Amino acid sequence: MSDLKASMYQAAVRPDGTGTGAAIVEFTNVSGKACTVQGYPTVAGAGNGSPEKNRPLKVTTTGGASAVKIAAGGKAWTKLTFVQVQGEADGYCKSGATPASYPTLVVGVPGAGAHQVALTDGVIAECDDKATVTALSAAKPS
């Protein structure tokens, strides 16, 4: 749906002591009329400009999903939490998996299409191809 414009930034509140990081994806209704979204986004590491090379992440959902009406110019949000890469330089994953780094993510909104987003400061570096995702919400997470 071209009615939504997505942007992504690092979350202020991240889980303590777990080695995970978090990002907020903000969806702005750029149409001239209200729209409704509901559910949990899908998340994939972007495949360097080739959608067939996108790497879907295993999503664990959290929180209850209800319909969110977004007024023209209004916003909705979701919070993504990742298993972060540890250490310096190339880093490592506590699980032994190979770290992955994505300049952009493809975030799918149920009924509203896929949106490619980049962090405003840095890249997503994650382990285990997993993300915990909150339901789309009218309340801005931190």
N, C-alpha and C positions, 0 to 999 in steps of 0.2 A: 504494500500500500504506500503510495507516494505521499500520503497525508501525514506520515510520520518522518521526522528527521531525528537521527540518533547521534549521540555523542557519548564519550566515555572518559572517566577520570578516576584516579585512585581514591579509594574510600578512606575517610578519616579514621574510622574505627575498623581495626583489623583484629582477628582473634589473637589473644595473648599466648605466647609460648608454643604455638603449634607449628611454626614454620610456614604458615599460609599467609597469603596476601589477598586483598580484595579490591574490586573495582565497581563503580556505579555506572550503569548505562542509563542515560536520560533520553527519553523519547518526547519530542515536542510536536504537537499537532500544528502543522503548517498549512492546513486547509482552512477554508472559511466557515467550516461547520464542525459540530461536535462529532466525535467518533468514540467507539467503545472497544476496549481490549480486555482480554481475560486469559489467565493461565500462566504457564511457565515458559520462558524462552528456551530455545535450543542454542547451543554454543559450539562453534567450530573454529579452529585455527585457520586463518585465511591461507589459501594455497598459492601465494605469490601471483595473484591475478588470474588464476585458473580455478573456477569453482569446482571442477571435477577433482582438484587436488586438495580441497578443503579437508581438514582433519577433525571430524566430529569428536567432541569431548563427551565423556560419560557424565550425564547430568544427574545430580541428586537434588531433589526439590525440597524446599523448606517453607513453612507457612501455608496458610489457606489461600486459595485462589477465588476471587470474586470479581464480578464485572467492574471495570474502571471506566467511567465516562470522562473523556478528555475534551474539554471545551476548546474552541478555536484558540490557538496560542497557548493552551494549557500543556501540562507535562504529566508523564507517568515515569516510574523508575523500576529498576530491578537491581539487585546486588549480586555480583558474582564473586565467589571465593575460590581460590586456587591453592593447590599444594605447591609452594614456592621452591625454587632451586636454592640450594644451600651453598655457602662458600663463595670464593672469589673466582674471577676469570670465567672459565667454562662452567664451573660449579658442578654439583652432583645432586642426585636425588637420594633421600634417605632410603627409599624403597629399592634402590639399585637400578631403577629405570634410567633411560637416557633423557636428559633435560630437553625440552622443546621451547623455542622462542618464536613468538608471533608479533610482527609489527602491527597486525590488525586481526580482529576477530569478526566472524560473521554470526550475528545474533538474530535468530529467527523468532518472530512474534506470531503466536497463533492467529491466523486470519489476517495478518498485516504484513506478510512478507519477510524477507531477510534483509538485514541492514549491516553493512560493513563499517566497523568503527575502529578507531585507533585511540590509544591513550593520549591525553594531552601532554603527558610527560613520561616518555619511556616506552617500553614494549612489555608484553606479557611473557614472562618466562615461567614455565610451569612444569610440574612432574606428574606422571601417572595418567595423563590425558583425562583429568577429572575436574569438574567444577560443581560447586554447590550454588544453586540458583534460587532466589526468592521469587515469589509470584509477582507479577506486575502489580504495581501499587500506586495510589494517588498520594501516598505519604513518602516523602524523600528520605531514604535511608542514610545513615552516616557511616 
